Amino acid sequence: MKPAPFEYVAPMEIAEALDVLARHGDAAKILAGGQSLMPLMNMRLARPRVLVDINRLAELAYISLGTDGALAVGALTRQRAVERASLVRTHNPLLASVMPYLGHVQIRNRGTIGGSVVHADPAAELPALCVALEAAFVLRSAARQRTVKAADFFLTYLTTAIEPDEMLVGIRFPAWNPQWRWGFQEVCRRQGDFALVGAVALLQMDEDAICQAARLAMFGVGGAPVRPQRAEELLSGQRLDGRVLDQVANAVAAELEPDADMHASAEYRQEVGGVVARRALEAALGQARGRGDR
Amino acid sequence: MTPQRSIQLRVNGRTYERTVEVRLTLADFVREELHLTGTHVGCEHGICGACTILFNGEAVRSCLLLAVQADGADLMTVEGLAQGEALHPLQQAFHEHHALQCGFCTPGFLMTACAFLQETSNPTEAQVREAISGNICRCTGYAPIVQAILLASRGG
């Protein structure tokens, strides 16, 4: 047997799952797609006493559009389902286009959108994307429900604002601004692998090619996704020529404080952080030019 | 002894009922309980793709699922590809294109390619390469694997 022994619970109702969490707290772990937890359990790096398999909570698998244009995605929605949903392609094309980068197809078939977020691997794409899109996470426990902004959710390596008795039930993506142009860039060893360093860029350009709004979110550069504030400020109100982009790339690198690991040194991540940010911005600008003011 | 559960599932069209330890992975269940040893177990943490099977028609890593999670599911393993003595077109193409050397990774590649061709009938080489990016061949014989999948997609 690969995993250490555990008690297995497969609730049919959310309330039942929350009740188990309330009783066992830290000793219980939620099993969703299992694409992060199962490897840890197979290697016995995780040894939960109680495993709460939520795969029968079908009510947590949904994609819906609010009257305000916000997209709500249930925590148990498979990554592949998000990738394929026409609702997502129409109402959040950035989210749809980044899904294939989350992992290999066998992983995305099973992996859930909530699982990727709560696992909070700093090299994962989805947490940074949620930060860039200013998403909000709906958390429930037996006693209460609360909503946490993406910016306040990711604390550090594999650590989020979720309390031991809470479960992520859904993610809300604010209404997509149809004027957003975006770029997504990452450096990784193999298609579908975790990134060494990556960047998400969102730009709103006016008809005179002046940047009206800009967001950048970096991943693989420390314990949690980073919005390089100074770099974002440099973009706003500017015509984004090569000189400005150079300044922005330098500002991004200066704002990052990455750690070294077996995959890359801190210096490498810092340097490449500026490069991928610049490439993501160039991709967004290419979109703006290619599509006119549509 | 850890807790046990009774499960019922279909594998390659046949129904099985077994009582399993809840911590038994689906890959080990298929191999050790059902004796379908065509599914290979490589890394056991979702990196190599050797244990890929179809779970309700979708390619998944069976080492990252528990057998109890397959209760009520419809699975297909590499043993389900051939019709009697007749090889599946993918198997035939792998055979003809020498798309295997040691053969350890082959069941995973076949099941990944099987699911891929069901949704992408006329793929480009780039699409094939992306589709198999989650499977590792330590003999590094990727070129003939890509060619074999392309050939199979064109009906052999």
Boltz contact constraints between the chains, C-beta under 6 A:
constraints:
  - contact:
      token1: [A, 1]
      token2: [B, 23]
      max_distance: 6.0
  - contact:
      token1: [A, 2]
      token2: [B, 25]
      max_distance: 6.0
  - contact:
      token1: [A, 3]
      token2: [B, 23]
      max_distance: 6.0
  - contact:
      token1: [A, 5]
      token2: [B, 2]
      max_distance: 6.0
  - contact:
      token1: [A, 8]
      token2: [B, 3]
      max_distance: 6.0
  - contact:
      token1: [A, 8]
      token2: [B, 22]
      max_distance: 6.0
  - contact:
      token1: [A, 34]
      token2: [B, 64]
      max_distance: 6.0
  - contact:
      token1: [A, 35]
      token2: [B, 64]
      max_distance: 6.0
  - contact:
      token1: [A, 38]
      token2: [B, 64]
      max_distance: 6.0
  - contact:
      token1: [A, 39]
      token2: [B, 45]
      max_distance: 6.0
  - contact:
      token1: [A, 39]
      token2: [B, 46]
      max_distance: 6.0
  - contact:
      token1: [A, 42]
      token2: [B, 44]
      max_distance: 6.0
  - contact:
      token1: [A, 42]
      token2: [B, 45]
      max_distance: 6.0
  - contact:
      token1: [A, 104]
      token2: [B, 133]
      max_distance: 6.0
  - contact:
      token1: [A, 104]
      token2: [B, 134]
      max_distance: 6.0
  - contact:
      token1: [A, 106]
      token2: [B, 52]
      max_distance: 6.0
  - contact:
      token1: [A, 106]
      token2: [B, 59]
      max_distance: 6.0
  - contact:
      token1: [A, 106]
      token2: [B, 60]
      max_distance: 6.0
  - contact:
      token1: [A, 106]
      token2: [B, 61]
      max_distance: 6.0
  - contact:
      token1: [A, 106]
      token2: [B, 134]
      max_distance: 6.0
  - contact:
      token1: [A, 109]
      token2: [B, 58]
      max_distance: 6.0
  - contact:
      token1: [A, 109]
      token2: [B, 60]
      max_distance: 6.0
  - contact:
      token1: [A, 110]
      token2: [B, 60]
      max_distance: 6.0
  - contact:
      token1: [A, 191]
      token2: [B, 130]
      max_distance: 6.0
  - contact:
      token1: [A, 191]
      token2: [B, 133]
      max_distance: 6.0
  - contact:
      token1: [A, 192]
      token2: [B, 133]
      max_distance: 6.0
  - contact:
      token1: [A, 192]
      token2: [B, 134]
      max_distance: 6.0
